[in-house]
Structure formats: structure tokens, C-alpha cells
Amino acid sequence: MKTLQTLYLFTVATAIADPSFVPWSYTEKDLFPSAIIATATVDWNGDEETAEDKKATDEPKSKKKVLPIYGDENGWLAVDLSGIPQGSEVVVEISVDGFLKPARWKGVIERTLRGSARVFPKAAWDYESLLKVRQQRPVNATFKVTVDDTELSEETETCIMHSLNDCPFYVLWDEEGEDYEDFSWLFAAYVNENHPLVDSILKESISSGLVSSFTGYQSGDPDQTVMQVFAIWHALQRRGIKYSDVSTTTPSQFVVSQTVRFVNQSLTHTQANCVDGSVLMASLLRKIGINSYLVMVPGHCFLAFDTGKGDNSELVGLETTMLGNDNLKPLKALPDMPAALKKKEFEDSYKTFISAIATGNTSLGEHAEAFESEEDPNTQLISISEARKIGITPIASDQE
């Protein structure tokens, strides 16, 4: 997951000289409120490890020397120190105008790699301010370091604070794209099973009469699971959700990101790009206890879900961009519709649903090897359940 890298952000330290430092960030000069908020309580390294014994590598068996890490290894911003004698007392302070009050770390650098080390001060972010960022804007990040009571030159970097709707996908650590940091699991933060509108959609799904209740996997019947998914699909179609290809964000040299609408935004505007529709469906399925996945393939995203638990389960793809293929009548007309007309509507909607499953399953099969190898950052199978287990929490939108 959050693998520590030895590549410096703004400069590369080349030799041991006088004490100096350069700012460092997991996402370079791009700051993402979505990532900071969704991972606020995540402990990437477990309870038994501390920053001082965490190595800057994801290869624990490697004999290669690695950069020592100090401070809060769960943080996003750090400084890379160089020319630091072992035993030096160091103070590091990082702040971001309007979003991060001065975060401070003070300690002794007992171990270095040829005079180098990385320090993460514990950051107390202003989460309320981060939740309000809906337009990209420049911010100043200030970095201060003192070594053995000697203040080094203060560094101020102009960073880009992205919109809350921007989700980092992966970060390229080289121009060839061979070395990268995978952040695709952050998309699970936009899946919000707790949003009040989720219950509204489920009530509308029940009112159709397609299912009498949502029981998840309790029946043990895969067909019942699929029917529950169809009832939700039908309700969203009646809501008039249409596919929209608006998904681009301001490009970054190294960070690949994607615009994602929140549940209320997709429902209010009745528009959803491929990620939006998948996030919306995943929110509803998770609420009723059905395991779902965001399926990332090059240039596209769709949904997948488990039809059961254990051996009595099958992974089924669902092409959510096909939600808008049927033009159903307004929701309010459903209870008063003649039985014959209602039956025809269900049949037409079900045809679209089955076609969406066929399309999704075909894509799952085409990319099966890439999912297994996990070598392509553009091809990912993101389990919402697994993301929740490691602590990726839903981002609360500002509209209820």
C-alpha cells in the first residue's frame, strides 16, 4: 500500500556535506484532501512498529541499505535530511497555509544512511477546511529544520491543493512509468454506504415489488443476490441516471488522478461517469451486505460483486455506464401503473441489466491476467470490504 520511496520530491541529495534538507511528499506538489481525510485513522505499519524501525522500502528481505524514517510514518509530508551526523538533535516543522497548523517533530537522529534520513512530523490537519475544497487552488507549504540548534534555510513550496472530488490513482516515480505508487484503493473512500440518500434509493427499490426485502447473502441463493442488485439498478434507472464522460482533472506531471462525484452529486444532477456510477452502485450494495468491487481497466471503470460467500460465490461484472440506456417513466408514476405496463417496464429494464452483466463479465475475463499480476497500475480490482478493513473510511459530503 503506502510504500516509502527513496526518491526525493523536489531535489535529489547527492552527497554528504553540510546539513541540508528538501521537502518530500507522497503525491509530489499535489495535495489531495480526499487522501488526507480518508486515511486519517489508518496505521499503515501496525501497532508493533515505530517510525525508527520502519525502513524506506517494500522489500523487507532486501540487503540494500535503506533510508531511516523518523516521526509519524503515517503522514503525507516530510523532509529529507542530508549531511546529518549521527546523534544530532533535529527539529522539523511543516505547515500549509489554511490547512495545516505547524506540525513539529523533535528528536535525535540515531541512525542515518550516509548522513540521510526522512522525518514525518505528526500533522494535525484542519479537516473541516479540507472538506470544503471544491476547486483546485495553490497553497504555500513551509518547511523548517533545525540541526543541533542551527536553523537551516526555510523552504516554502507552492503546492496545488486539489478539489475534494479529485482522487489520486497512482504516482509515477520515473518518467518511464516503471516505478509507481498505487493509490487506487482511495477510490473506496467515495463509496459511502452511510449517506442518507442510500436509504431513500433502497426504499424506492422495495416499492417496485421486485424484492420484498434486502437480505444480502442470507438466502444462500445467488439468484436472489442478483435480483436484489437488479432492484437497485431499476430504481436508479427510474431516477434518470445518465452516463456522463466528464471526468478529467487538471493534469499533473507525475500524479494521475480522477474526478469522482459523491453519492448526492450523482443523484441530484442525474449524471455519472464510469467511476461515479460504480461508486453509487457500490454504496448501495455495501449497505445491504453485498461485497462489491471497483474494477479499473485502462481508461474505464465498472462494478463487480460477489453473488455469495465462500465456495458458493461468483464474481459478476456490471457495466454501470449502461444505466441510462432505458428511458423509464418518472418514479411517482410507478404505483399507479397498470400491471401490464409495469411488467413490460421491468422486462425492458432487466434486458439492459443482463446486457450490462454480459459486458462487465467479458471485460473481467479480458483483464483477468492483469488483475492477477498487479503489474499495471491502470488495471485494478479494488475490494471495498478490504479497503474498509485497512481503515479507508467514506468521505462525508457537505450535502445531506
C-alpha positions in Angstrom: 0.0 0.0 0.0 1.7 3.2 1.2 5.2 2.2 0.3 8.0 4.5 1.4 10.2 5.6 -1.5 13.8 6.8 -1.6 13.2 9.2 -4.5 13.3 12.8 -3.3 10.5 15.1 -4.3 11.9 18.5 -5.2 15.6 17.8 -5.3 17.9 14.8 -5.1 20.5 14.8 -2.4 23.8 13.7 -4.0 26.5 13.7 -1.3 27.1 14.1 2.4 28.0 17.7 3.1 26.8 20.3 5.5 23.3 19.6 7.0 20.6 20.4 4.5 17.1 19.2 3.6 14.5 19.0 0.8 10.7 18.8 1.2 9.1 15.4 0.5 5.5 14.3 -0.3 3.9 11.1 -1.4 2.0 13.0 -4.1 4.7 15.4 -5.0 3.5 19.1 -5.2 -0.1 17.9 -5.5 -2.1 17.7 -2.2 -5.3 15.7 -2.2 -7.9 16.4 0.6 -9.6 13.1 -0.3 -6.4 11.1 0.5 -5.7 13.0 3.7 -9.2 12.6 5.0 -9.8 9.0 4.0 -6.6 7.8 5.6 -6.8 9.9 8.8 -7.0 6.9 11.2 -5.1 4.4 9.1 -2.0 2.8 10.6 -0.1 1.5 7.6 2.6 -0.2 9.7 0.8 -1.9 12.5 0.9 -1.4 16.3 4.3 -3.1 16.8 6.4 -0.9 14.6 7.6 2.6 15.2 9.0 5.1 12.8 12.6 4.5 13.9 12.5 0.8 12.9 10.5 1.3 9.7 12.6 1.0 6.6 12.1 3.0 3.4 11.5 0.0 1.2 8.7 -2.5 0.4 11.3 -5.3 0.2 11.9 -6.4 3.8 14.3 -9.2 2.7 16.4 -6.9 0.5 20.0 -6.5 1.6 20.1 -3.0 0.1 20.6 -0.2 2.6 17.5 1.8 3.2 16.6 5.3 4.4 15.8 5.5 8.1 12.4 7.0 8.9 11.6 9.1 12.0 8.3 10.6 13.3 4.8 9.7 12.1 5.3 7.2 9.2 1.5 7.5 8.5 1.9 11.1 7.4 1.9 12.6 3.9 4.5 15.4 4.2 8.1 15.0 5.3 11.6 16.4 4.9 14.6 14.5 3.6 17.7 15.4 5.6 21.2 15.0 4.3 24.6 15.7 5.8 23.3 14.8 9.3 25.8 13.4 11.8 24.5 10.5 13.8 23.4 11.7 17.2 22.3 15.1 16.0 19.3 16.7 17.7 16.8 17.7 15.0 13.6 19.8 15.0 11.3 19.7 11.9 8.3 21.9 11.4 5.9 21.8 8.5 2.8 24.0 7.9 0.3 24.5 5.0 -1.5 27.9 4.9 -5.1 27.5 5.9 -5.0 23.7 6.2 -2.2 22.5 8.4 -1.0 24.3 11.6 2.7 23.9 12.3 3.4 20.2 12.7 6.5 19.7 14.8 8.9 16.8 15.4 11.9 16.9 17.8 14.3 14.1 18.4 17.7 12.6 18.0 18.8 11.1 14.6 20.5 7.9 15.9 20.8 6.2 12.5 21.3 7.6 9.0 22.0 6.3 5.5 25.3 8.1 4.6 24.1 11.1 6.6 20.5 11.0 5.2 17.1 10.3 6.9 13.5 11.2 6.5 11.3 12.9 9.1 7.5 13.0 9.2 6.1 15.4 11.9 2.7 14.4 13.2 0.2 16.5 11.2 -2.9 18.0 12.7 -4.8 18.8 9.6 -7.9 21.1 9.6 -10.3 18.5 8.2 -13.2 21.0 8.1 -11.2 23.2 5.7 -10.2 20.2 3.6 -13.8 19.1 3.3 -14.7 22.5 1.8 -12.2 22.4 -1.0 -14.2 22.0 -4.2 -11.9 23.9 -6.6 -8.2 23.5 -7.2 -6.1 26.2 -5.7 -2.4 27.0 -4.9 -1.2 26.8 -1.3 2.1 27.5 0.4 3.7 24.7 2.3 6.5 25.9 4.6 9.3 23.6 5.9 11.7 24.5 8.7 14.6 22.4 10.1 17.0 23.0 13.0 20.0 20.8 13.5 21.9 21.0 16.8 20.4 24.4 17.4 21.4 25.7 14.0 18.5 26.8 11.9 18.7 25.8 8.2 17.3 28.0 5.5 13.5 27.9 5.5 11.9 26.3 2.4 8.5 27.4 1.0 6.9 25.4 -1.8 3.8 26.4 -3.8 1.7 23.3 -4.0 -1.6 22.5 -5.6 -4.5 21.7 -3.2 -6.9 19.7 -5.3 -10.7 19.5 -5.1 -12.2 17.0 -2.6 -13.6 15.3 -5.7 -10.2 14.6 -7.1 -8.9 11.1 -6.2 -5.2 10.2 -6.8 -4.9 7.0 -8.8 -1.2 6.5 -8.9 2.1 8.4 -8.7 4.9 7.9 -11.2 8.3 7.9 -9.7 10.1 7.8 -13.0 9.4 9.2 -16.5 9.2 5.7 -18.0 6.3 4.8 -15.6 8.0 1.6 -14.5 8.2 2.7 -10.9 5.0 3.9 -9.4 3.0 4.2 -6.2 -0.5 2.7 -6.3 -3.3 4.8 -4.7 -6.2 3.1 -6.4 -7.6 1.9 -3.1 -8.5 5.5 -2.3 -11.5 5.3 -4.6 -13.2 3.2 -1.9 -13.4 6.4 0.1 -16.1 7.7 -2.3 -18.2 4.7 -1.6 -20.5 5.9 1.1 -22.9 3.3 2.4 -23.8 5.7 5.3 -25.2 8.5 3.1 -28.9 9.3 3.9 -29.8 9.1 0.2 -28.8 5.5 0.2 -31.8 4.6 2.4 -34.1 6.5 0.0 -32.9 4.5 -3.0 -33.4 1.3 -1.1 -36.9 2.2 -0.2 -37.7 3.0 -3.8 -36.2 -0.3 -4.8 -38.5 -2.1 -2.4 -41.6 -0.2 -3.6 -41.1 -1.7 -7.1 -42.1 -5.1 -5.7 -39.1 -6.8 -7.4 -37.9 -7.8 -4.0 -39.7 -7.8 -0.6 -36.6 -7.0 1.4 -32.8 -6.8 1.2 -31.2 -9.7 2.9 -27.7 -9.7 1.3 -26.5 -13.3 1.3 -28.8 -14.7 3.9 -30.8 -16.8 1.4 -27.7 -18.6 0.2 -29.2 -18.3 -3.3 -27.0 -16.5 -5.9 -30.1 -15.8 -8.0 -31.6 -13.9 -5.1 -28.5 -11.8 -4.8 -28.6 -10.9 -8.4 -32.3 -10.0 -8.1 -31.5 -7.6 -5.2 -28.9 -5.9 -7.4 -31.4 -5.6 -10.2 -34.0 -4.0 -7.9 -31.4 -1.3 -7.1 -30.5 -1.0 -10.8 -34.1 -0.5 -11.7 -34.6 2.2 -9.1 -31.6 4.1 -10.3 -32.9 3.9 -13.9 -36.1 5.4 -12.7 -34.1 8.2 -11.1 -33.0 9.0 -14.6 -29.2 8.5 -14.0 -27.4 9.1 -17.3 -23.9 8.4 -18.3 -21.6 11.5 -18.5 -18.0 11.3 -19.7 -16.9 14.4 -17.7 -14.1 13.0 -15.6 -10.9 14.9 -16.3 -8.8 16.9 -13.9 -6.0 19.4 -14.4 -3.1 17.2 -15.4 0.0 16.7 -13.2 3.4 15.6 -14.4 3.6 12.7 -12.0 0.3 12.2 -10.3 -2.6 10.5 -12.2 -6.0 11.4 -10.7 -9.7 11.1 -11.5 -12.7 13.3 -10.7 -15.3 11.4 -8.7 -18.8 12.6 -7.8 -20.2 11.9 -4.4 -23.5 9.9 -4.0 -25.6 13.1 -3.6 -24.0 14.8 -6.6 -24.7 11.9 -8.9 -28.3 11.6 -7.7 -29.0 15.4 -7.7 -27.6 16.0 -11.2 -28.7 12.6 -12.5 -25.3 12.3 -14.2 -22.5 9.8 -13.5 -19.3 9.0 -15.3 -18.0 5.4 -15.2 -16.4 5.9 -11.8 -19.4 7.8 -10.4 -21.9 5.1 -11.4 -19.8 2.4 -10.0 -19.3 4.2 -6.7 -23.0 4.9 -6.4 -23.9 1.2 -7.0 -21.1 0.0 -4.6 -22.5 2.3 -1.9 -26.0 0.7 -2.2 -24.7 -2.8 -2.4 -22.5 -2.4 0.6 -25.4 -1.1 2.6 -27.3 -4.3 2.0 -24.3 -6.5 2.7 -23.2 -7.5 -0.8 -19.5 -7.4 -1.4 -18.6 -5.1 -4.3 -15.5 -4.1 -6.2 -14.5 -1.1 -8.3 -12.9 -2.5 -11.5 -10.3 -0.3 -13.0 -9.2 -1.1 -16.6 -7.3 1.3 -18.9 -9.5 4.4 -19.4 -12.5 2.9 -17.8 -14.2 1.7 -14.5 -17.1 -0.6 -13.8 -18.6 -2.6 -10.9 -18.3 -6.2 -9.9 -20.0 -8.0 -7.0 -19.9 -11.4 -5.3 -23.1 -13.5 -5.6 -22.4 -15.2 -2.3 -19.9 -16.2 0.3 -17.1 -18.8 0.2 -17.4 -21.5 -2.4 -21.0 -20.6 -3.2 -19.9 -17.4 -4.8 -19.2 -16.0 -8.3 -17.7 -12.6 -9.2 -20.1 -10.8 -11.6 -19.2 -7.7 -13.6 -21.8 -4.9 -14.1 -21.2 -2.2 -16.7 -22.7 0.8 -14.9 -22.5 3.2 -17.8 -25.5 1.3 -19.3 -27.8 2.6 -16.5 -29.0 5.3 -18.8 -29.9 3.0 -21.7 -33.6 2.9 -20.8 -35.8 5.9 -20.5 -38.2 4.9 -17.8 -41.2 6.9 -16.6 -41.0 9.2 -13.6 -40.7 7.4 -10.3 -44.0 8.8 -9.0 -45.9 7.0 -11.7 -44.9 3.6 -10.6 -47.5 2.7 -8.0 -50.4 3.8 -10.4 -49.1 2.0 -13.5 -51.3 -0.8 -15.0 -49.9 -4.2 -14.2 -49.2 -5.0 -17.9 -47.3 -1.7 -18.4 -45.3 -2.3 -15.2 -44.4 -5.8 -16.4 -43.2 -4.5 -19.7 -41.1 -1.9 -18.0 -39.5 -4.5 -15.7 -38.7 -6.7 -18.7 -37.1 -3.8 -20.7 -35.0 -2.8 -17.6 -34.0 -6.4 -17.0 -32.8 -6.8 -20.6 -30.5 -3.8 -20.1 -29.3 -5.2 -16.7 -28.4 -8.6 -18.3 -26.6 -6.8 -21.1 -24.7 -4.8 -18.5 -23.7 -8.0 -16.7 -22.6 -9.6 -20.0 -20.5 -6.6 -20.9 -18.9 -6.5 -17.4 -18.2 -10.2 -17.4 -16.5 -10.0 -20.8 -14.2 -7.3 -19.5 -13.4 -9.2 -16.3 -12.3 -12.1 -18.5 -10.2 -10.0 -20.8 -8.3 -8.5 -18.0 -8.1 -11.5 -15.7 -4.3 -12.0 -16.1 -3.6 -8.3 -15.4 -5.7 -8.4 -12.2 -3.7 -11.4 -11.1 -0.2 -10.0 -11.9 -1.0 -6.5 -10.4 1.8 -5.0 -12.6 -0.3 -2.5 -14.5 -1.5 0.5 -12.4 -4.3 1.1 -14.8 -5.8 -2.4 -14.2 -7.0 -2.9 -10.6 -9.7 -4.8 -8.8 -10.5 -2.7 -5.7 -12.3 -4.5 -3.0 -14.5 -2.2 -0.9 -14.5 -4.6 2.0 -10.7 -4.9 2.0 -10.3 -1.2 1.9 -12.6 -0.8 4.9 -10.6 -3.4 6.8 -7.4 -1.4 6.5 -9.2 1.8 7.6 -10.2 3.6 4.4 -13.3 5.4 5.5 -16.1 7.1 3.5 -15.7 10.8 2.8 -18.7 12.7 4.1 -20.1 15.1 1.5 -21.3 18.5 2.5 -24.9 17.8 1.3 -27.3 15.6 3.2 
